[in-house]
């Protein structure tokens, strides 16, 4: 089975993307998969994770992520390559709809979840990582942190949530210029349905969401899956993996944020 791990390489260019309405059968999809260009300031916690590619000697936009505190970003563990990643090879862009590392913030600490296994990649579970920024960022119209859910919160299957990113708009089809952040509404899929589709690889710390033609894809990894709860957006998932993109019986698989709350809070609290 061909599984994607969602990492991305984009140069940074400008321009504008036409917004599409909900895709009908046979319509061209512009977006994450089946999504459209996001407006400025709608998803102020979305960040882009830039990585210094030594072989190509350039910065590449590798993944998404979310600002969860003024100095902390939540992303996927598989977005951080190598046994001993160096912080100087990572930067975070904030408050921008288009890829740009020019005014990005340097990463000061990288904490992959201790149960994440490099050799098993995302399918092994615990696909979460925390990045501490060099300095805290102040809130603005375009930059704000996303609220984490209470530990007991779960959303019923069919709940409409949103996922955002700069990833492929179809399997192995990159987002075209000008690389505007994309958004798509995806339904939460019941755990038992997801297990029937993927088999035993779906673990307790995973969550599934998506439907035919509506999904996250390569390059969206680490980005947030957010749902409305009591009038507030909360982050319930981190884009992790899947079988191709937008297929009818294979929803996107996300790291389940409630599974990692003690780990996240423990690191943020204990940090000097």
DOPASE-243259 format. One record per residue: residue in three letters; x, y, z of N, C-alpha, C, CB in turn. Coordinates in steps of 0.1 Angstrom, whole numbers, padded with zeros to 4 digits, always signed. Glycine has a CB too. Example, Ala and Ser with C-alpha at 12.3 -4.5 7.8 and 13.67 -1.06 7.14 Angstrom:
# DOPASE-243259
ALA+0132-0057+0078+0123-0045+0078+0132-0033+0078+0113-0045+0090/SER+0128-0022+0071+0137-0011+0071+0129+0000+0079+0141-0006+0057/
END
This chain:
# DOPASE-243259
UNK+0008-0012+0000+0000+0000+0000+0009+0012+0000-0010+0000+0012/UNK+0006+0022-0009+0014+0034-0010+0009+0044+0000+0013+0040-0024/UNK+0017+0047+0010+0013+0057+0020+0021+0069+0018+0015+0051+0034/UNK+0014+0081+0021+0021+0093+0020+0026+0098+0034+0013+0104+0013/UNK+0038+0104+0034+0042+0112+0045+0043+0126+0039+0056+0107+0052/UNK+0037+0135+0046+0034+0148+0039+0045+0158+0041+0022+0153+0044/UNK+0055+0157+0032+0065+0168+0033+0066+0174+0019+0079+0162+0037/UNK+0072+0185+0018+0069+0194+0007+0082+0202+0003+0058+0204+0011/UNK+0083+0206-0009+0094+0215-0013+0088+0226-0022+0106+0208-0021/UNK+0089+0238-0018+0083+0249-0025+0093+0261-0026+0069+0254-0019/UNK+0095+0266-0037+0102+0279-0037+0093+0290-0032+0108+0283-0051/UNK+0097+0302-0030+0088+0312-0025+0085+0322-0036+0092+0319-0012/UNK+0073+0324-0040+0069+0333-0051+0056+0340-0047+0068+0326-0065/UNK+0053+0351-0054+0040+0358-0051+0030+0356-0062+0043+0373-0049/UNK+0018+0363-0060+0007+0362-0069-0006+0360-0063+0010+0351-0080/UNK-0016+0355-0070-0029+0352-0063-0036+0340-0069-0038+0365-0064/UNK-0044+0333-0061-0050+0321-0065-0065+0323-0066-0047+0309-0055/UNK-0072+0319-0076-0086+0321-0077-0093+0312-0066-0092+0318-0091/UNK-0103+0317-0060-0110+0309-0050-0121+0300-0057-0117+0318-0039/UNK-0121+0287-0054-0131+0279-0061-0143+0276-0051-0125+0265-0065/UNK-0154+0274-0056-0165+0270-0048-0164+0255-0045-0179+0274-0054/UNK-0174+0250-0038-0173+0235-0035-0172+0228-0048-0186+0231-0027/UNK-0163+0218-0049-0161+0211-0062-0172+0202-0065-0148+0204-0061/UNK-0177+0203-0077-0187+0194-0082-0179+0182-0089-0197+0200-0092/UNK-0187+0172-0095-0180+0162-0101-0172+0167-0114-0190+0150-0106/UNK-0160+0163-0115-0152+0167-0127-0146+0181-0127-0160+0165-0139/UNK-0149+0188-0116-0143+0202-0116-0128+0201-0112-0151+0211-0106/UNK-0121+0211-0116-0107+0211-0113-0105+0216-0098-0098+0221-0122/UNK-0097+0209-0091-0096+0212-0076-0084+0221-0074-0095+0199-0068/UNK-0086+0232-0069-0075+0241-0065-0075+0240-0050-0077+0256-0070/UNK-0065+0234-0044-0065+0234-0029-0059+0222-0024-0079+0236-0024/UNK-0059+0221-0011-0053+0211-0003-0056+0198-0009-0058+0212+0013/UNK-0068+0192-0009-0075+0184-0019-0089+0188-0018-0073+0168-0017/UNK-0095+0194-0028-0109+0198-0028-0112+0210-0020-0117+0187-0023/UNK-0101+0218-0017-0103+0230-0010-0101+0243-0018-0093+0231+0002/UNK-0099+0254-0012-0096+0266-0019-0087+0275-0011-0110+0273-0022/UNK-0084+0287-0017-0074+0296-0011-0080+0302+0002-0070+0307-0020/UNK-0073+0302+0013-0077+0308+0025-0075+0323+0025-0069+0302+0037/UNK-0084+0330+0032-0083+0345+0033-0074+0349+0044-0097+0352+0035/UNK-0068+0361+0043-0059+0366+0053-0065+0366+0067-0054+0380+0049/UNK-0057+0360+0077-0061+0362+0091-0072+0352+0096-0067+0375+0093/UNK-0077+0343+0087-0087+0333+0091-0081+0322+0100-0094+0327+0078/UNK-0069+0318+0096-0062+0307+0104-0049+0313+0110-0059+0295+0095/UNK-0050+0321+0120-0038+0329+0124-0027+0321+0131-0042+0340+0133/UNK-0031+0308+0135-0021+0299+0141-0013+0291+0131-0029+0290+0151/UNK-0017+0291+0119-0010+0283+0109+0004+0288+0107-0017+0283+0095/UNK+0014+0279+0108+0028+0282+0105+0033+0273+0094+0036+0281+0118/UNK+0044+0278+0088+0051+0270+0078+0065+0267+0084+0053+0278+0064/UNK+0068+0254+0083+0081+0250+0088+0092+0248+0077+0080+0236+0096/UNK+0102+0257+0078+0112+0257+0068+0124+0249+0073+0117+0272+0065/UNK+0131+0242+0063+0142+0233+0066+0153+0236+0057+0137+0218+0066/UNK+0165+0237+0062+0177+0239+0054+0181+0226+0048+0189+0246+0062/UNK+0180+0225+0035+0183+0212+0028+0198+0213+0023+0174+0210+0015/UNK+0206+0206+0030+0221+0207+0028+0225+0202+0014+0228+0199+0038/UNK+0218+0192+0009+0222+0187-0005+0219+0197-0015+0215+0174-0008/UNK+0207+0204-0014+0203+0214-0024+0208+0228-0020+0188+0214-0025/UNK+0214+0230-0008+0219+0243-0003+0208+0254-0004+0231+0247-0011/UNK+0196+0250+0000+0186+0261+0001+0175+0257+0011+0179+0262-0013/UNK+0168+0267+0015+0157+0265+0024+0145+0260+0017+0153+0279+0032/UNK+0138+0250+0022+0126+0245+0016+0114+0245+0026+0128+0230+0010/UNK+0102+0248+0022+0091+0247+0030+0087+0232+0032+0079+0255+0025/UNK+0090+0227+0043+0089+0212+0045+0075+0208+0050+0099+0207+0055/UNK+0069+0215+0059+0057+0211+0066+0049+0223+0071+0060+0202+0077/UNK+0037+0220+0076+0029+0230+0083+0031+0228+0098+0014+0229+0080/UNK+0024+0236+0106+0024+0235+0121+0015+0244+0126+0039+0237+0126/UNK+0013+0245+0139+0004+0254+0146+0010+0261+0158-0009+0247+0150/UNK+0008+0274+0159+0012+0281+0171+0003+0278+0182+0013+0296+0168/UNK+0008+0271+0193-0001+0268+0204+0001+0276+0217+0001+0253+0207/UNK+0012+0283+0217+0016+0293+0228+0025+0303+0221+0023+0285+0240/UNK+0027+0315+0228+0035+0325+0221+0049+0320+0217+0037+0337+0231/UNK+0054+0310+0223+0068+0305+0220+0068+0291+0215+0077+0307+0231/UNK+0057+0285+0213+0057+0270+0210+0048+0267+0198+0051+0263+0222/UNK+0054+0258+0189+0047+0253+0177+0045+0238+0179+0055+0257+0164/UNK+0034+0233+0175+0031+0219+0174+0031+0215+0160+0017+0215+0181/UNK+0039+0204+0157+0040+0199+0143+0040+0183+0144+0052+0205+0136/UNK+0043+0177+0132+0044+0162+0132+0059+0158+0134+0039+0157+0118/UNK+0061+0147+0141+0075+0143+0144+0082+0139+0130+0075+0131+0153/UNK+0074+0134+0121+0080+0130+0108+0085+0142+0100+0071+0121+0100/UNK+0081+0154+0104+0086+0166+0097+0100+0169+0101+0077+0178+0100/UNK+0105+0163+0111+0119+0166+0116+0128+0154+0112+0119+0168+0132/UNK+0136+0155+0101+0143+0144+0097+0156+0142+0105+0147+0146+0082/UNK+0161+0129+0105+0174+0126+0110+0174+0123+0125+0183+0138+0109/UNK+0184+0116+0129+0185+0112+0144+0188+0124+0153+0197+0102+0145/UNK+0197+0132+0149+0200+0144+0157+0198+0157+0150+0215+0143+0162/UNK+0185+0161+0148+0183+0173+0140+0189+0186+0147+0168+0175+0139/UNK+0194+0195+0139+0200+0207+0144+0190+0219+0143+0213+0211+0137/UNK+0189+0226+0154+0179+0237+0154+0181+0247+0144+0178+0243+0168/UNK+0194+0250+0141+0197+0260+0131+0192+0257+0117+0212+0262+0130/UNK+0188+0244+0115+0183+0241+0102+0168+0243+0101+0186+0226+0099/UNK+0162+0248+0111+0147+0250+0111+0143+0264+0114+0141+0240+0121/UNK+0134+0269+0106+0128+0282+0108+0112+0281+0107+0133+0293+0099/UNK+0105+0290+0113+0091+0290+0113+0086+0303+0107+0085+0287+0127/UNK+0077+0302+0097+0070+0315+0093+0057+0316+0099+0069+0315+0077/UNK+0053+0328+0103+0040+0331+0110+0032+0342+0102+0043+0335+0124/UNK+0019+0341+0103+0011+0351+0098+0011+0354+0083+0014+0364+0105/UNK+0015+0344+0075+0015+0346+0061+0007+0336+0053+0030+0346+0056/UNK+0001+0340+0042-0007+0331+0034+0002+0324+0024-0018+0339+0027/UNK+0014+0331+0021+0023+0325+0011+0036+0322+0016+0024+0334-0001/UNK+0043+0311+0011+0056+0307+0017+0066+0318+0016+0061+0295+0009/UNK+0072+0321+0027+0083+0331+0028+0091+0328+0041+0078+0346+0028/UNK+0104+0327+0039+0113+0325+0051+0120+0337+0055+0122+0313+0049/UNK+0118+0348+0047+0126+0360+0049+0125+0366+0063+0122+0371+0039/UNK+0113+0366+0069+0112+0372+0083+0108+0361+0093+0102+0384+0083/UNK+0112+0349+0090+0108+0337+0098+0115+0337+0112+0110+0324+0091/UNK+0110+0330+0121+0116+0329+0135+0125+0316+0136+0105+0329+0145/UNK+0136+0318+0142+0145+0306+0144+0140+0297+0154+0159+0311+0148/UNK+0142+0284+0152+0138+0274+0162+0149+0272+0172+0134+0260+0155/UNK+0146+0272+0185+0156+0271+0196+0157+0257+0202+0153+0281+0206/UNK+0145+0250+0201+0145+0236+0207+0136+0227+0198+0141+0236+0222/UNK+0140+0215+0197+0132+0205+0189+0129+0193+0199+0139+0200+0176/UNK+0116+0190+0201+0113+0179+0210+0104+0170+0203+0107+0184+0224/UNK+0109+0159+0198+0101+0148+0192+0095+0140+0203+0109+0139+0182/UNK+0083+0135+0201+0077+0126+0212+0086+0114+0214+0062+0122+0208/UNK+0088+0110+0227+0097+0099+0230+0093+0086+0224+0099+0097+0244/UNK+0080+0084+0221+0075+0071+0216+0075+0071+0200+0061+0068+0221/UNK+0079+0082+0194+0080+0082+0180+0092+0075+0175+0080+0097+0174/UNK+0090+0066+0165+0101+0058+0160+0105+0062+0146+0098+0043+0161/UNK+0117+0067+0143+0121+0071+0130+0119+0060+0120+0136+0075+0130/UNK+0122+0048+0123+0121+0037+0113+0107+0033+0110+0128+0024+0119/UNK+0097+0036+0119+0083+0032+0116+0076+0044+0110+0076+0028+0129/UNK+0082+0056+0111+0076+0068+0106+0062+0071+0112+0075+0067+0090/UNK+0054+0078+0105+0041+0082+0111+0032+0071+0114+0034+0091+0101/UNK+0032+0060+0107+0023+0049+0109+0026+0042+0123+0024+0038+0098/UNK+0038+0044+0129+0041+0039+0142+0034+0046+0153+0056+0039+0144/UNK+0028+0058+0150+0021+0065+0161+0031+0076+0167+0016+0056+0171/UNK+0025+0083+0177+0032+0094+0184+0039+0103+0175+0043+0087+0194/UNK+0032+0106+0164+0037+0115+0153+0035+0130+0157+0031+0112+0140/UNK+0041+0134+0168+0040+0148+0172+0054+0153+0176+0030+0150+0183/UNK+0056+0166+0174+0068+0172+0179+0065+0187+0183+0079+0172+0168/UNK+0073+0191+0193+0072+0205+0197+0084+0213+0193+0070+0206+0213/UNK+0082+0225+0188+0093+0234+0185+0092+0246+0194+0093+0238+0170/UNK+0103+0249+0201+0103+0261+0209+0110+0272+0201+0111+0259+0223/UNK+0104+0284+0199+0109+0295+0191+0119+0302+0200+0098+0304+0186/UNK+0129+0309+0193+0139+0317+0199+0133+0328+0209+0148+0323+0189/UNK+0122+0333+0204+0116+0344+0212+0101+0343+0211+0120+0358+0208/UNK+0093+0346+0221+0079+0346+0220+0074+0356+0210+0072+0348+0234/UNK+0063+0353+0203+0057+0362+0193+0044+0368+0200+0053+0354+0180/UNK+0042+0381+0196+0030+0388+0201+0018+0385+0192+0033+0403+0202/UNK+0006+0385+0198-0006+0383+0190-0008+0395+0181-0018+0380+0199/UNK-0014+0393+0169-0018+0404+0160-0030+0399+0152-0006+0408+0151/UNK-0034+0407+0143-0046+0403+0134-0042+0390+0127-0049+0414+0124/UNK-0029+0388+0124-0026+0377+0115-0019+0366+0123-0016+0382+0105/UNK-0015+0368+0135-0008+0358+0143-0016+0356+0157+0007+0362+0146/UNK-0020+0344+0159-0026+0341+0172-0025+0326+0175-0041+0345+0173/UNK-0025+0321+0187-0023+0307+0190-0037+0300+0190-0015+0305+0203/UNK-0037+0287+0187-0049+0279+0187-0050+0273+0201-0048+0269+0176/UNK-0063+0272+0205-0066+0265+0218-0065+0250+0217-0079+0270+0223/UNK-0059+0244+0227-0059+0229+0227-0072+0224+0234-0047+0224+0235/UNK-0077+0213+0230-0090+0208+0235-0089+0203+0250-0096+0197+0227/UNK-0100+0203+0257-0099+0196+0270-0097+0181+0268-0112+0199+0279/UNK-0091+0174+0277-0087+0160+0276-0100+0151+0272-0081+0155+0288/UNK-0111+0154+0277-0123+0146+0276-0130+0148+0263-0133+0148+0287/UNK-0126+0158+0255-0134+0162+0243-0132+0153+0232-0130+0176+0239/UNK-0143+0148+0226-0143+0140+0214-0154+0145+0205-0143+0125+0216/UNK-0152+0145+0192-0162+0150+0183-0169+0138+0176-0157+0160+0173/UNK-0182+0138+0175-0189+0127+0169-0186+0126+0154-0204+0128+0170/UNK-0186+0113+0148-0183+0112+0134-0193+0121+0126-0185+0097+0130/UNK-0187+0126+0115-0195+0135+0107-0194+0150+0110-0210+0131+0108/UNK-0188+0153+0122-0185+0167+0126-0176+0173+0115-0178+0168+0140/UNK-0180+0185+0111-0173+0192+0100-0162+0200+0107-0182+0201+0092/UNK-0149+0197+0103-0138+0204+0108-0130+0209+0096-0129+0195+0118/UNK-0119+0216+0099-0111+0222+0088-0096+0219+0089-0113+0238+0088/UNK-0090+0217+0078-0076+0214+0077-0070+0224+0067-0072+0199+0074/UNK-0057+0229+0070-0051+0239+0062-0037+0235+0059-0051+0253+0069/UNK-0032+0240+0047-0018+0237+0044-0014+0242+0030-0015+0223+0046/UNK-0001+0240+0027+0005+0244+0014+0008+0231+0006+0017+0252+0016/UNK+0002+0220+0010+0006+0207+0003+0000+0205-0010+0002+0196+0012/UNK+0001+0192-0015-0003+0189-0029-0018+0190-0030+0001+0175-0032/UNK-0023+0193-0042-0038+0194-0044-0044+0181-0049-0040+0206-0054/UNK-0035+0172-0052-0039+0158-0055-0027+0150-0054-0045+0157-0070/UNK-0028+0137-0054-0016+0128-0051-0005+0131-0061-0020+0113-0051/UNK+0006+0135-0056+0018+0139-0064+0015+0150-0074+0023+0127-0072/UNK+0006+0159-0071+0004+0171-0079+0005+0184-0070-0011+0171-0085/UNK+0017+0191-0071+0019+0202-0062+0010+0214-0063+0033+0207-0064/UNK+0008+0221-0053+0001+0234-0053+0007+0243-0063+0000+0240-0039/UNK-0001+0249-0072+0005+0258-0082+0007+0272-0077-0005+0259-0094/UNK+0016+0279-0084+0018+0293-0079+0005+0300-0079+0028+0301-0089/UNK+0003+0310-0070+0013+0316-0061+0014+0310-0047+0010+0331-0059/UNK+0010+0297-0046+0012+0289-0034+0004+0295-0022+0027+0289-0030/UNK-0008+0300-0024-0016+0305-0013-0021+0294-0004-0029+0313-0019/UNK-0020+0296+0009-0025+0287+0019-0039+0282+0015-0025+0293+0033/UNK-0041+0269+0016-0054+0262+0012-0061+0258+0025-0052+0251+0002/UNK-0075+0257+0023-0083+0252+0034-0094+0243+0028-0090+0264+0042/UNK-0097+0233+0036-0108+0224+0032-0116+0219+0044-0103+0212+0023/UNK-0129+0218+0043-0137+0212+0054-0137+0197+0052-0152+0218+0053/UNK-0135+0190+0063-0134+0175+0063-0143+0170+0074-0120+0170+0064/UNK-0150+0159+0072-0158+0153+0083-0149+0143+0091-0170+0145+0077/UNK-0152+0143+0104-0145+0133+0113-0151+0120+0109-0148+0137+0128/UNK-0142+0110+0108-0146+0096+0105-0144+0087+0118-0136+0090+0094/UNK-0154+0079+0120-0155+0070+0132-0142+0061+0132-0167+0062+0133/UNK-0137+0060+0144-0124+0051+0146-0126+0037+0140-0121+0050+0161/UNK-0138+0031+0143-0140+0017+0138-0141+0017+0123-0153+0011+0145/UNK-0147+0027+0117-0147+0027+0102-0133+0029+0097-0156+0039+0097/UNK-0125+0037+0103-0112+0040+0098-0103+0027+0100-0105+0051+0106/UNK-0105+0020+0111-0098+0007+0113-0102-0003+0102-0101+0002+0127/UNK-0115-0004+0099-0119-0013+0088-0112-0010+0075-0135-0013+0086/UNK-0110+0003+0073-0104+0006+0060-0088+0004+0060-0107+0021+0057/UNK-0082+0008+0071-0067+0008+0071-0062-0004+0078-0062+0020+0078/UNK-0070-0011+0086-0065-0022+0094-0059-0018+0107-0055-0030+0086/UNK-0051-0027+0113-0046-0025+0127-0037-0013+0128-0039-0037+0131/UNK-0032-0007+0117-0022+0004+0119-0028+0016+0125-0017+0007+0105/UNK-0042+0017+0125-0048+0028+0132-0048+0026+0147-0063+0030+0127/UNK-0040+0035+0154-0038+0033+0168-0047+0043+0176-0023+0036+0172/UNK-0047+0041+0189-0055+0049+0198-0051+0064+0197-0053+0045+0213/UNK-0039+0067+0194-0035+0081+0193-0036+0087+0180-0020+0082+0198/UNK-0044+0080+0171-0047+0086+0158-0062+0089+0156-0043+0075+0147/UNK-0065+0097+0147-0079+0102+0144-0080+0103+0129-0081+0116+0152/UNK-0091+0100+0124-0093+0101+0109-0103+0111+0105-0097+0087+0104/UNK-0101+0118+0094-0110+0128+0089-0108+0129+0074-0108+0142+0096/UNK-0119+0132+0067-0119+0134+0053-0129+0126+0046-0105+0130+0047/UNK-0132+0129+0033-0141+0122+0025-0136+0122+0011-0156+0128+0026/UNK-0144+0116+0002-0139+0115-0012-0136+0129-0017-0150+0108-0021/UNK-0124+0132-0022-0121+0145-0028-0119+0156-0018-0131+0148-0037/UNK-0119+0153-0005-0116+0163+0005-0107+0157+0015-0130+0168+0012/UNK-0094+0163+0016-0084+0156+0024-0072+0165+0025-0080+0142+0017/UNK-0063+0162+0034-0050+0167+0034-0041+0159+0025-0044+0169+0049/UNK-0029+0163+0021-0021+0156+0012-0006+0158+0015-0024+0160-0003/UNK+0003+0153+0007+0017+0155+0009+0020+0170+0011+0026+0149-0002/UNK+0028+0174+0020+0032+0187+0023+0024+0194+0033+0031+0195+0010/UNK+0012+0188+0036+0004+0194+0047+0008+0189+0061-0011+0191+0044/UNK+0016+0179+0061+0021+0173+0074+0023+0183+0085+0033+0165+0072/UNK+0020+0180+0097+0023+0188+0108+0013+0199+0110+0036+0194+0107/UNK+0004+0202+0100-0005+0213+0101-0017+0209+0110-0010+0216+0087/UNK-0026+0219+0113-0037+0216+0123-0050+0212+0116-0039+0229+0130/UNK-0056+0203+0123-0071+0200+0120-0078+0206+0132-0073+0184+0119/UNK-0087+0216+0128-0094+0223+0139-0109+0222+0138-0090+0238+0138/UNK-0116+0222+0149-0130+0220+0150-0136+0232+0159-0135+0206+0155/UNK-0148+0236+0156-0154+0246+0165-0160+0239+0177-0165+0254+0157/UNK-0157+0244+0189-0163+0239+0201-0167+0251+0210-0152+0229+0208/UNK-0180+0251+0213-0185+0262+0222-0181+0276+0216-0180+0261+0236/UNK-0181+0277+0203-0178+0290+0197-0164+0293+0195-0185+0301+0205/UNK-0155+0284+0199-0140+0286+0198-0134+0275+0190-0134+0286+0212/UNK-0124+0279+0182-0117+0269+0174-0107+0261+0184-0109+0275+0163/UNK-0107+0248+0183-0097+0240+0191-0090+0231+0181-0104+0232+0202/UNK-0078+0228+0184-0070+0219+0175-0072+0204+0179-0055+0222+0174/UNK-0078+0196+0171-0080+0182+0175-0070+0172+0169-0094+0178+0171/UNK-0064+0176+0158-0055+0167+0151-0042+0174+0145-0062+0160+0140/UNK-0032+0166+0142-0020+0171+0135-0019+0162+0123-0007+0170+0144/UNK-0018+0168+0111-0017+0161+0098-0006+0151+0099-0016+0170+0086/UNK-0009+0138+0096+0002+0128+0098+0004+0119+0086-0002+0119+0109/UNK-0006+0111+0081-0003+0102+0070-0016+0098+0063+0005+0090+0074/UNK-0015+0090+0053-0027+0085+0046-0023+0076+0034-0036+0096+0043/UNK-0034+0070+0028-0031+0063+0015-0035+0072+0004-0040+0049+0015/UNK-0025+0076-0004-0028+0086-0014-0035+0098-0008-0035+0080-0027/UNK-0044+0105-0016-0051+0117-0011-0065+0117-0016-0043+0130-0014/UNK-0075+0119-0007-0089+0122-0012-0096+0110-0017-0089+0132-0022/UNK-0091+0098-0015-0098+0086-0020-0110+0083-0011-0088+0073-0020/UNK-0120+0077-0017-0133+0075-0010-0132+0067+0003-0143+0069-0018/UNK-0124+0056+0003-0123+0048+0015-0111+0049+0024-0124+0034+0011/UNK-0103+0060+0021-0091+0062+0029-0090+0076+0033-0078+0058+0021/UNK-0096+0079+0045-0095+0093+0050-0081+0097+0054-0105+0095+0061/UNK-0078+0109+0056-0065+0114+0062-0064+0109+0076-0064+0129+0061/UNK-0052+0106+0080-0049+0101+0094-0041+0112+0101-0041+0088+0094/UNK-0046+0115+0113-0041+0126+0121-0036+0121+0135-0051+0138+0123/UNK-0026+0128+0140-0022+0125+0154-0033+0131+0163-0008+0131+0158/UNK-0039+0124+0172-0050+0128+0181-0044+0137+0192-0058+0116+0186/UNK-0047+0150+0192-0041+0159+0201-0044+0156+0216-0046+0173+0198/UNK-0057+0151+0219-0060+0148+0233-0051+0137+0239-0075+0144+0234/UNK-0045+0129+0230-0036+0118+0235-0023+0123+0240-0033+0108+0223/UNK-0020+0136+0236-0007+0141+0239-0007+0153+0248+0000+0145+0226/UNK-0019+0157+0254-0020+0169+0262-0010+0169+0274-0034+0170+0267/UNK-0009+0158+0282+0000+0158+0293+0015+0161+0289+0000+0145+0301/UNK+0019+0154+0278+0032+0156+0272+0035+0170+0268+0035+0146+0260/UNK+0025+0176+0260+0026+0190+0255+0027+0199+0267+0014+0193+0246/UNK+0018+0198+0276+0017+0208+0288+0030+0206+0297+0004+0206+0296/UNK+0034+0194+0299+0046+0192+0307+0058+0199+0302+0049+0177+0308/UNK+0060+0198+0288+0072+0205+0283+0071+0220+0283+0074+0200+0268/UNK+0059+0225+0280+0057+0240+0280+0058+0245+0294+0043+0243+0274/UNK+0053+0238+0304+0054+0243+0318+0068+0242+0323+0045+0234+0327/UNK+0075+0231+0320+0089+0229+0326+0099+0237+0319+0092+0215+0326/UNK+0096+0243+0308+0106+0251+0300+0110+0264+0307+0101+0253+0286/UNK+0123+0267+0308+0127+0279+0314+0122+0291+0306+0142+0280+0316/
END
